[in-house]
Amino acid sequence: MLWIPNILNLPISSSIVTNEVKSRVSSQSKYPSTLTDIYRDDVNLAVWQHSLNEDMTPCIESLIKQKPKFSTVMILTPDNAYQHIAECLNGIEHNHTLCEHISLLVDMFCTLFELECAGLRLKLLNQPMCPKFHVDKVPCRLVTTLHGPATQWLAQSAVNRNKLGFSSNGLADEHSGVIKPDSHIEQLSCGDIALLKGENWHNNEQAGLVHRSPATEQDISRLLLTLDFAS
């Protein structure tokens, strides 16, 4: 089984918040080892540019057809992940490859951050879950889209953090000023495995990755998987 070794102990978030503008970049490559770059102070997004196994397609299509409102939340360990995911997808044809892929991600996530277990959320979406740009109040979150359009994000240089949340005055992102003039909205690809560094990572206050759910076209479902730290 493929896994990524840990290289450091994950530090605990500091309670000190400053207005310092911190330089942050993304690290992206076709190799899974790029995920370890999330430990770099200047990186708030690490992306393994991964293509999904075509053997997953029949399972995902069957899931969308049979359970269009599918949603599950579980606490998993690397040892029990496959079993619990398979039970959750019971009745969905050809689910082995998808169960194997998800259990591998659980193993990699727990190994990288020295966790005994991870919190998994797997959900079919027919509309954006988080339609406005925001940051996560977590140390780090794994995000991957298994079907449909993937997560959108802003480079550190492209975002005006003073316009996040309530400071947007209820305006859409394109009109609130959160996106700096002449800046580009970036987007992950379906199958990419991304680690999004949040505001609760040590020394990452005011530097968590700014991202949002993509708009979805009518009749196109999005299958989203996230992994979080769990105790």
N, C-alpha and C positions, 0 to 999 in steps of 0.2 A: 504493500500500500504506500502511495506517495504521501509524504508529509514534509512539513517545513520545520527545521529545528529552531528553538528559541535562541536568542542571542543576548538578551538582557532580562532582568527582572522588571516587571511593569511598575513604574513609580505611582505613588498615590497623588491624587490631585491636590494642589495647593489651594488654600482659601483666599490667597491674596490676588486681587484683581487690579489690573492697571489699564490705562488707556493707551498703552504702547501699541503702535502698529507693528505687527510681527510679520516677517517675511515667511511665506509658506508656498511650497510647490507641490506638484503631483509627481509620482513615480509610476511609470507604466511600461510594461513589457510583456512579451509572450511567454515569459518564464515564471513559474510560481514563486521562485526565490525573491522576486521583487516585493512580495508581501512583507518581508522582513524590514523593508525600508520605512515602514510605519514607525519604527523606533527612532528614526532620524528626527531631530528637533525641527528641521525645516520642512518636513513632509507632513501634510494633513490628508493626503489621499494616496493610497497604494493600490494599483490595479493590475491584476493578472488578466491579460487580454486573452480570454479563454473561449473557445468555440464548443458549443454543446454537442454531445454525441447524438447523432441522428437517431439512434435507437430509443432515445427518450421521447421522440415526437409522438408515436402512437399512444404512449401513456398519458402525455400531457393533453393531447386532443381528446382522449377518452375522459379524462378528469373534467375538462371544460364542458363536455357534452353531458356527462352524468351528474356532476355536482357543480353547477355554475356559481354557486355561492359558497364554495369550499373555503374553509378557514380553520386553522388549527394553531395552537400555542402549546409548546411542550418544553420541559427541561430534560435535556439529553446528556448522556455521557458518551464518549467514543465507543464504549463497549456495548451499550444498549441502543444506540441510535438506529441502526438498520432495522432491528426488530420492531421498535415503536413506530418508525415511519412506515414500514410495511403493513403494520396493523392499521394505521391511519388510512392507508391507501388500499385497504382490502376491497376487492371487487373491481378495482381499476386494472384493466388488462396491461400486460407487459410492463409492470412497475419495477422490475428488478433493477434496471439500469438507473432509473431515477432515484430509487432508494439507495443504491450504491454511491451515486454522486453526492447526495445530500449527507450521507453518513461520513463520506470522506471529508467534506467541508467541516463537519463537526469535529472530526479528528484533528484536522489542520488548525482550526481556530483554537481548540483547547491546548494543543501542543505549543502553538506560537505564544500564547499568553499564560501558559502554565496554569490552566483552569481544570478543575475536576469535571465541570459540566458547563453547558451553554444553554441559553434560552433561545429556542427556535420559534419563529413565526413563519408560516407558509400560508399564503392567502391569494385567492383569485380576486382581481379587482376589475370593475367595469367603469370606474371613475377614479380620478386622482385621489389618493389617500391623504397626501400632504401637498396641496396644489401651490402653496406659496413658498418662496425661498425661506429657509430657516436653518438653524444649527441644532444638533442633538446634545442634550445635557447628559452625555455618557462618556466613558473613556474612549471607547472605540466600538464600532458596529460593522459587521460584515453584511454587505448588501449584494444580491445578485438577482437579476431578472431572468426567469426561465422561459418566459413567453411574452411577447409583446414589446412595446417601447420601454427603454431602460431609464434610469435615474438621470436627471439633469443637475448640473453643478456650475458654480462660479469659481474662477481662479481668485486668489486672494486680492490680486490687483484690480479685479473687475467688480468688487462688491463694496458698497457703502453700508457698513454695519450699523450706522446710525438710523437706517431705514428698515431694519429688521423688526419683525413682530408688530406690536402696537404702534411703533413709530412710523409704520407705513400709512397710518390713518385710514386703513381699510381699502387703500388703493391697490389695484393689481400690480404685480411686479414690474410690468412694462411701463407703469406710470408713477410708481411710488418713489423712484430715485434709488432703489436698492441696487440696480444695475447701473454702473457708471457709464457715461456716454461713450459710444464707440467700442463698447466691450462685447465680448462674444459669450453666449451661453453654451457651455460644453455639455456633452451627453455621453454616457456609457453605452456600450452595445449589449444586446441580449447575449447572455452567456458570460460576460465579464464578471470576475470575482473581485469585488472592491472592499477595501478597508477604509472606512470613513472615520477619521480622528475627530472626537467630539470636544466639547468645552471642558469636560471633567478630566481630561488627560493632563498630567502634570505640566505646568508652564504653557498650557495651550488655551488659556482664557483669551477671548476675543480673537481666536484663530481657528476655531472648529470649522470643518468644511461646510460651506453654505450650499444647500442642495434643495431639490423639490421633486415631487412626483411629476412625470410627464403627462401632458394631455393625451387622452386615448380616443381614437376614432370609434364611432359607433360600431357595435358588434365585434369589437376586438378586445378580448380579455387579456389581462396582464397577470402573470403568475410571479409573485414576488416572494423571495426568501430572505430573511434577515436572521443573524445570529448576534446575541448579546451576552455580556458577562452575566453569570448567574452563580449563586452561592448555595 
